[in-house]
């Protein structure tokens, strides 16, 4: 509220790649919106030069993701390398199969997971539950 008790209005406008927030008194809304739109239309910037902020996914290692799956009890049942690789891809992380295999082997060495079967046909399952 302004000091003379007139109500301020907040407006968000989007046009193309532009987003503008306006705060003004109620009786100034029409003029403010017209001014902003005129400014956008007369802008020398082309839409291709307007930058957009893209927030990258937090960088997690393959091992971090496997530990997360283990913490979520995903390894309660036996999983093949293909199933693990597929699950990582499903949640948006596309690691090379070799990287996934190496990370699984590390977790086996640390007694977090155990593997059953023979070479090239291993199935992975939790050796101990998460604490």
Secondary structure, DSSP 4 states (H G I P E B T S, - for coil): --TTSPPEEEEEEEETTEEEEEEEEGGGHHHHHHHHHHHHHT-S--GGG-----PPPP---HHHHHHHHHHTTGGGS-EEHHHHHHHHHHTT----HHHHHHHHHHHHHTTSEEEES-TTS-EEEESS---
